Amino acid sequence: MAPGVREIDKEPVVSPRPKEMRVLVLGHVAHRNVLYAHLIYLDPMYTALQKVGYAPYHIAEAFKAPHQFKLWEECLDAHYASKGEVFGRKELDKLLGNFDILSLLLAIADIPCAIVVPEITYPNAKVILANRDVDIWMGSISCSAGVIFSWWSWPYLAPFEPTLVGPWWSFCECLSRYRLWFAISPVLRQRYLDHYTYVRSIVPKDNLLEFRSEDGWEPLCKFIGEKVPDEPYPRADDSDDFVELHKGLWWYAVMKW
């Protein structure tokens, strides 16, 4: 790649956006967020917003187009290590132009707050702060992501599967490089609390919905101006299933060895 030419520069320009960014979901929701093949296994907020007709972007979308992992790496390198030009609206629209909701990219990393400043990048977007008890959230992390990231063989297996597992694992290492992933610890707990304090400090109260899954459809639909669906609000998925799905990803890499 020639000096100064970024991977994001190779992506087609999106102007005007096919969809206006209408909502930013900036809270640490349930951690089940995996997508590969035709299996969608995501947090309740993502599913709920789809059911009312929105097109939310979640990092799991990158499993459909794994080269996006590299683009998000490039974004983080620019933001945290000054490697290249920081991503602005033009670059982010190349990734997000076909989506009208940006959901939290990762349940641990506060990436949207770091790279998508609501009042600058998408000033007209409403903001949903999905609340969850910090200790319950940490327990969920421990039983799901805490398990799969403890598997020591990932760095050895990933290079043998360069189309999916390799890009995904490289992105995970990028998160570790900038300390956007922490082991279960007081540091992780404080990051969670700081994240919520920061969001509340930058978003006007009349543009912010504090939401818990147990609140159900009514406050969510009232906030975004949509009709309440005639079905129960989506439930969180099971941590054991989350681990089993990643076992499938692991075995996929093993088969490529």
WORACOR-V591577 format. One record per pair of residues at least 12 apart in sequence whose ideal C-beta (glycine too) atoms are under 7 Angstrom apart, sorted by the first residue. I is the first residue (numbers start at 1). J is the second residue. If there is no record, write none. Layout:
# WORACOR-V591577
i=I j=J
i=I j=J
This chain:
# WORACOR-V591577
i=6 j=74
i=6 j=84
i=7 j=70
i=7 j=71
i=7 j=74
i=8 j=71
i=8 j=74
i=8 j=87
i=8 j=91
i=8 j=94
i=11 j=94
i=14 j=93
i=14 j=94
i=14 j=97
i=17 j=93
i=17 j=97
i=18 j=97
i=18 j=98
i=19 j=55
i=19 j=98
i=19 j=99
i=19 j=100
i=20 j=100
i=21 j=96
i=21 j=100
i=21 j=102
i=21 j=122
i=21 j=125
i=22 j=100
i=22 j=101
i=22 j=125
i=22 j=126
i=23 j=101
i=23 j=125
i=23 j=126
i=23 j=128
i=23 j=224
i=24 j=102
i=24 j=112
i=24 j=116
i=24 j=118
i=24 j=122
i=24 j=125
i=24 j=127
i=25 j=45
i=25 j=101
i=25 j=102
i=25 j=103
i=25 j=104
i=25 j=128
i=25 j=130
i=26 j=104
i=26 j=112
i=26 j=113
i=26 j=127
i=26 j=129
i=26 j=199
i=27 j=104
i=27 j=128
i=27 j=129
i=27 j=130
i=27 j=131
i=28 j=104
i=28 j=107
i=28 j=132
i=28 j=137
i=28 j=192
i=28 j=195
i=29 j=43
i=29 j=45
i=29 j=104
i=29 j=107
i=29 j=130
i=29 j=132
i=30 j=43
i=30 j=44
i=30 j=140
i=30 j=236
i=31 j=107
i=31 j=140
i=31 j=141
i=31 j=144
i=31 j=145
i=32 j=144
i=32 j=236
i=32 j=237
i=32 j=242
i=33 j=58
i=33 j=59
i=33 j=60
i=33 j=107
i=34 j=60
i=34 j=242
i=34 j=245
i=34 j=246
i=35 j=60
i=35 j=61
i=35 j=63
i=35 j=64
i=36 j=63
i=36 j=164
i=36 j=249
i=41 j=237
i=41 j=245
i=42 j=58
i=42 j=60
i=43 j=236
i=44 j=213
i=44 j=233
i=44 j=234
i=44 j=235
i=44 j=236
i=45 j=103
i=45 j=130
i=46 j=58
i=46 j=103
i=47 j=234
i=48 j=220
i=48 j=233
i=48 j=234
i=49 j=101
i=51 j=229
i=52 j=221
i=52 j=226
i=52 j=229
i=54 j=100
i=54 j=101
i=55 j=98
i=55 j=99
i=55 j=100
i=55 j=101
i=56 j=99
i=56 j=101
i=56 j=103
i=57 j=96
i=57 j=99
i=57 j=101
i=57 j=102
i=57 j=103
i=58 j=103
i=59 j=105
i=59 j=106
i=66 j=163
i=66 j=164
i=66 j=167
i=66 j=168
i=67 j=167
i=68 j=95
i=69 j=167
i=69 j=168
i=69 j=170
i=69 j=171
i=70 j=167
i=71 j=95
i=72 j=171
i=73 j=170
i=73 j=171
i=73 j=174
i=75 j=87
i=75 j=115
i=76 j=174
i=76 j=178
i=79 j=114
i=79 j=115
i=80 j=178
i=87 j=115
i=89 j=121
i=92 j=116
i=92 j=121
i=102 j=116
i=108 j=141
i=108 j=181
i=109 j=175
i=109 j=180
i=109 j=181
i=110 j=195
i=111 j=180
i=113 j=195
i=113 j=198
i=113 j=199
i=118 j=202
i=118 j=203
i=119 j=202
i=126 j=207
i=126 j=223
i=126 j=224
i=127 j=203
i=127 j=207
i=127 j=208
i=128 j=209
i=128 j=211
i=129 j=196
i=129 j=199
i=129 j=208
i=129 j=209
i=129 j=210
i=129 j=211
i=130 j=211
i=131 j=210
i=131 j=211
i=131 j=212
i=134 j=189
i=134 j=192
i=134 j=193
i=137 j=192
i=138 j=184
i=138 j=188
i=138 j=189
i=140 j=239
i=141 j=184
i=142 j=184
i=143 j=239
i=144 j=239
i=144 j=242
i=144 j=243
i=146 j=184
i=147 j=243
i=148 j=243
i=148 j=246
i=151 j=250
i=154 j=169
i=157 j=250
i=157 j=253
i=157 j=254
i=157 j=257
i=158 j=253
i=160 j=253
i=160 j=256
i=160 j=257
i=161 j=252
i=161 j=253
i=161 j=256
i=165 j=249
i=165 j=252
i=165 j=253
i=209 j=223
i=213 j=233
i=213 j=236
i=216 j=233
i=217 j=229
i=217 j=233
